[in-house]
Amino acid sequence: MKVLLAHNYYCQPGGEDEVFIRESELLRSAGHEVLEYTANNNKIAEDGTWMKARAAMRTFWAWDDMVGLRSLLRRERPDLAHFHNTFPLISPAAYYACQREGIPVVQSLHNARLMCPAATFYREGRVCEDCLGRFMPWPGVVHACYHNSHLQTAVVAGMLAGHRILGTWQEQVDAYIVFTEFFRQKFISAGLPREKIFVKPHFLGTDPGMKQEMGDYALFLGRLAPEKGVLTLLKAWRSLGHVPLQIAGKGPMERDVKQFTGENPSVCLLPHLSRKECFDIVKGARFLVWPSEGHNETFGLVAIEAFACGTPVITSRTGAMTEIVGDHKTGVHFTAGDADDLAAKVHWAWTHLDEMDEMGRAARAEYKSKYTAEKNYEALLGIYRKAIEKRSTQTDNPLPIRTLMQRYRI
């Protein structure tokens, strides 16, 4: 099979970029021919004011990318196009380019962007679903949820509403991939076709192996941002001086974390780590703390990385996290945003070694049963086949964008 993988990289590397790379390697290792079509948001940061304004217009319809993509599709004739992220430089126009050439389209839903302009379901320290199910996500504009800007949020909201009018999300994508049942239900509530949404969790391309020792510190590994529960983590550790904590990551709260480590000698902020070093640090931890708040986590690569090493996870009792981590099975749950409850659960985990060792072994078993490359490959190919079958049964050509715009008087 020849597959086109498309992805818009963010300025700061993250989980979406990692999944794109892993799935590309997975398909190649299985003997498939993989084409890559990418854009990078660093280009926006480097450009001037006019180019940034142009990028805002391209969020709705990237006309130049559509021309280039159609040329690639005609030349290479892939069997399927799989998009990971189209925001903001590739844009949903890419779907129309594929459908005009008769190429089935699969879209991975790595975040909540189609339901929430900020893509986080998080505002002012709490879960926010004010835009969920709305045709026009105007609450996000009112609260300037995207980059703390009314104008930029309006651009995103306009893109979402405009493509709802055109029927893009319903008609131009043959299959959506989500990573938990929790988010499948959220996207169904938002109006995506139930029959097109398939659950396929993430995976690890290489098995790091089971750790050999219990570990002598707690670990936070992820983006240093409010929605990731970093403030709750720091508050909890004010009363946990007896538990060493290592923090690995970067983000807008990095200065706060550095200040906290200067005042609390039991907490250490690690420098940038290579992939091997990340697994080494996970293996050396007694448990991983995953305190994300709200519904910003569509999955959690860090959790299955911990599972693969036999490291249990302490996580928030909310959203997709409870679907991945079983309470007192592969980890421990605490009340999201409650620093006192987190501190209590950390203290319990630190002092109950036998129970945590048992959970670590269960976590390792969970990884082997659900999150290996072999399991994921089977699921991915199954979704690809469904998308190809769906496209092959449709005899009518998709309407060109001009006709759609005339129909809806845009």
ABEGO torsion letter per residue (X at the ends): XBBBBBBBBBABBBAAAAAAAAAAAAAAAAGBBBBBBBBBAAAAAABBAAAAAAAAAAAABBAAAAAAAAAAAAAAGBABBBBABAOAAAEAAAAAAAAAAGBBBBBBBABAAAABAAGAGBBGGBBBAAABGBABBAAAAAAGABGGBAAAAAAAAAAAAAAAAAGAAAAABABBBBABAAAAAAAAAAGBBAAABBBBBBBBABBAEBBABAEABBBBBEBBBAAAGAAAAAAAAAAAAABBBBBBEBEAAAAAAAAAAAABAABBBBBBBBAAAAAAAAAABABBBBABBEAABABGAAAAAAAAAGBBBBBBBBEAAAAABBBGAAEBBBBBGBAAAAAAAAAAAAABAAAAAAAAAAAAAAAAAAABAAAAAAAAAAAAAAAAAAAAABABBBBBAAAAAAAAGX
